[in-house]
Amino acid sequence: MANLADENKFFADVCKNFDSAAQFTNHPEGLLNQIKACNSVYRFQFPIRRGNGFEVIDAWRVEHSHHMSPTKGGIRYSEMVNEDEVMALAALMTYKCAIVNVPFGGAKGGIKINTKQYSVAELETITRRYTTELIKKNFIGPGIDVPAPDYGSGEREMSWIADTYMTMNPGQLDALGCVTGKPIALHGIRGRKEATGRGVAYAVRECVDVAEDMAKIGFKAGLGDKRVIVQGLGNVGYHSAKFLAEFGATIVGLCEYEGAIYNPNGLNVDEVFAHRKNTGSILGFPGATDFRNSMEGLEQDCDIIVPAALENQFTELNIRNIKAKIIAEGANGPTTPEAELIFTEMGGIIIPDMYCNAGGVTVSYFEWLKNLSHVAFGRMENRYAANSNANLIATLENLTGKTILPEHRLMIVKGASEMELVNSGLEDTMIHSYHEIRETLKVKPGTQTLRTAAFVNSIDKIAVSYMNLGVWP
Ligand code: GLU
């Protein structure tokens, strides 16, 4: 978690990573500076009624890059949030969208509150007022800037935002596309909630499936023998752990702010989740060793570590204690540039945040498309596909005189559901982008890390957009 000393470091760290990559591109300095800069930083305060008096809430929305519209990014609800952090996260959104070919600029929002200290009614007031402030300054809209969930916010907050926007923009046909991560009942999309974690699992799977790269760090290819520690049992951490286990990995450690647990024989993520819900703590899970100091949990024996909480978790002070050979960044900015340098020297691989956690915004893009097209994916073709597959089977059965087994028939005949289409689009995106980044690392070996290679790809793509816009000659 960012402390006060780090308050102005996160955006500088993102710029540092950008600069390390920029030297491997051929763009003029002015263009690079334009890409790097935060275009619009809106800081505002508003009052809410609390108890017998009022309280002033600090809030931000930062639109980092307008090379594409709308801009896109979540809203963080946290008492630690500050302007530098929102700027850094907005910048990461720009590079993230570019890396996975999602046609948005980057943005991020922040509301400085500890959500646990407010009632649901107060949270609703805050969210609706925040949205109104964005509307007043033209900082929200399906073609302008489209918020989404982030740390401390979820479907409930997104539905308040959508409702406020629709109320203030009556008759605007595409109004629902003003925010993503909405509940299904409010035209959200199936698979959005688990998308970031599912994307993290695809990213890790792609990385460990390349035998040549794994041999360099003394690993066999594949997830089957990999032991994983996940930090954070929130939406991203929980789903990353769940899908990694589904893909064959063993979850050996889970860390939360109250402590960490470790079991070399594996942990059942759902059981741990239920245990935490029932007891209020991750500690005391049957069969696992407890660590009251959560950071100690990260230093246990494993092959892969997934930080899925907040930024600045791995620094030059603790990175040498990490036993994992692969860090898969589910969170944004969990590894400082100094820590990355040391970890790379130690022979480790970092799957960078801007690619690794891009599953969320990828599926947000699908949700936005669904809202603009006003029809759910699969609705038009689902039945057609099922009927035509059934005809094909009938023809084959007639020609061969053989009958297909009922369970096989069921599998072949059905058309794709919205969820299946979303997951297929997400999987394809994560596979394609990984190999695009890896290719850059191969053809430009000076880049040295997946992060630098990913930045090179992003910068190149954004530069092309600026040139296409005619902004740059
Ligand atoms: N807050 C998420 C992120 O950091 C999702 C953003 C979005 O879906 O727009 O990527």
Boltz pocket constraint, residues with backbone or C-beta under 6 A from the ligand:
constraints:
  - pocket:
      binder: B
      contacts: [[A, 72], [A, 73], [A, 74], [A, 75], [A, 146], [A, 147], [A, 148], [A, 149], [A, 150], [A, 151], [A, 180], [A, 332], [A, 357], [A, 358], [A, 360], [A, 361], [A, 362], [A, 364]]
      max_distance: 6.0
